[in-house]
Each structure stands twice: as C-alpha cells, then as structure tokens.
Amino acid sequence: MFERDYMMRILQTFFQDMAKLLRDRQRLDDGQQLEALGDLYRNYLKNDRDDYFGMTAENLTDSFNGDPDRMYRAEILATLLYHDAALQKDEDSRNGLLEKSLALYKYLDALSRDFSPERKEIIGTIEGMLRLHQENRGGQSKIKKLGEAFS
C-alpha cells in the first residue's frame, strides 16, 4: 500500500515537471527542450534518453516484465517518448519514437485494471499521426514515380 502511494506521488511529480516543461516551451529552443527532457529521463527512469532510442518497441515493453513498478515506469517512458517525438526534425526518428510510445500506451492499456479515457485518446492521436505519415509517404512516392515517368 505504501509503495503504491509512493509510486503515485512520483508519477504525480513527474507530470508536474512535464507540465512545467511544456509551459516553458515557448522560451526554450529545441536544444534546451531536449536537454530538459533528457533530465527527466535520468531523474525518473535512471537512464539516458539515448538508451531507449536503440531499443525496439517490443524490447521496451519486454523490459518492464517482472518490474513491480512497471505501470508507473512505462507511463513515464511513454509520455517522454511522445514528447520527444515532437522535437525530432527527422521524420523517421519522430515516427520511430511515436511507434514506441504507442506500443507502451497499448501495453499499459492491456495491463491496467482502470479505464483511462486520456490513454485511449492519446492512443488514437498517435495512431492518427502515424496513419497520416503513411498516407503522405505513399503519396510522395507516387508523385516521385510520376515525376520520373515524365522525365
């Protein structure tokens, strides 16, 4: 009971820190935002953000198996990856982070005993972003092929 209360306080503090970062976004450049996100990875997950970039979505979800605090840690990581994706200039990097975040949110949704409309909403948002990317990528390759046909 006490451990669950402790983890809830950590999660609450994390979301307060995340909200502060989002409020400060206007006055921070991208590098400062990435640095602040990196601090959140280290403070709450005890790893550098780059440690998660090289892992597949499946490896990320598997890494939480057996962890008694997996729900809280997965929630923190999913949130960080989602916000990290927004700062990525490279489309493939952004989508890779969104896919990892989506996998973690779905993992949480499957394990959770509680219905979370917020989680369902973010899952839908990420799926929509990834679907739009796929549609745009398909359209761009069709346009490129048309252009090649006329050259």
N, C-alpha and C positions, 0 to 999 in steps of 0.2 A: 504494500500500500504506500509506504513512504517513498519507495523507489519510483513508483508511478507518478506520485506528486512531484518528486524531484525532476523527473524527465519532462513532465508537463511544464514546469517552471522554466526549464532550459528551452523548450520549444517556444514558450511564450516570449522569452528574452530574445531568442533568435528572430522571431517575427517582428519584434520591436526594432531590433538592429537592422533588419531588412527594410522595414518601413522608413527608418531614418535614412538609409542609403538611397532609397527611391525618392524621398523628399529632397535630398541633396543633389540628385542627378543633374539638375539644371546648372549648378555651379561647378560641377566636376567634369573634366574632359574624360574621354574614353579610357585613357591610361590610368587615371586616378580611380575611375569606377572599377576597372579590372583589378587594381591593387586592393581596393576596399573589399571586393568580392573574394579575392584571394585570402584576405584576413579572415573573412567569415568561414571559408573552407577550413583554414587552420584552426580557428578558435572552436568551431563546433564539431568538426569531423576529424581533427588532428592529422590531416593530410593536406598536401598542396593540391591546388586545383588541377595541375597538370597530371597528377596521379590518376585522375578519373577520365581524362581525355583519351588515354590509350586503351581504356577498357571498353569492351563491347557492352551493349545493353544487358545481354544475358549474364555476363560476368558481374556487372554491377548488382543485379538482383540476386544472383547466387552468393555474392559476398556478404549479404545480410542474413543468410540462412544460419540458424543457430545463435544469432546475436539477440540477447533478450531485449535490447533496446532498438531492434531493427525498425520498428514502425516510426519511431522518432527520428532516427538517423536517416532513414530512407526519405522521409518527408523533407528533412533539411536539404539532403542532396538533390532531390527532385526540384525543389524550389531554386536552389543555387544554379543548377544546370539550365533551368528555364530562363532565369535572368541573365546568365552568362551568354546564352544563345543570342539574346537581343543585342549584345555588344559586339558580336562577331561580324566582321566585314565580309569574310569569305562565306559564300552561300553553303558550300558543302560542310564547313565547320559548324555553321549555325544549325543546319538541318541534322547533323550528327548529334549535336547536343540536345536538340528538341526530341529526337528519337529516343535518346537515353532518358530524358526527363519523362517522356510519355510512358516508357516501359516501367519506370519507377512508380509513377502515379497509378498505373494499372495494377502493378504489384501491390501497392498499398490498398487499392480498391478491393482487390481479391482477398486480402488478408483481414481487412478491417471488419469489425462487427457493427460498425456505425455507418449509416448512410451519410454521405457528405455531398451536398449539392455543389459546394465550392470545388471539390475534387472532380466531380462529374463535368462541371463547367470548364475547368482547365484542360481536362482530357479532350473535350470537344473542341476547344480552342486550338490545342496543339495539333490534333488530327486535321482540323481545317487548314491550318498553316502548312502542314506537310502535304496535304492533298493539293492545295493551290500551287505549291512548289512543283509537284509532279506534273500538274497540268501545264504550267508555264514552261517547264523544261521540255515537255513533249511538243508544245507549240513552237518553241525556239528551234528544236531540231528539225521540225517540219519546214519552218521558214528557211533554215540554213540549207536544207536539201533543195527547196525550190530555188533559192539563190544560186546554188551550184548548177542546177539544171539549165539556168538561163545564162550562165557564163561561158 
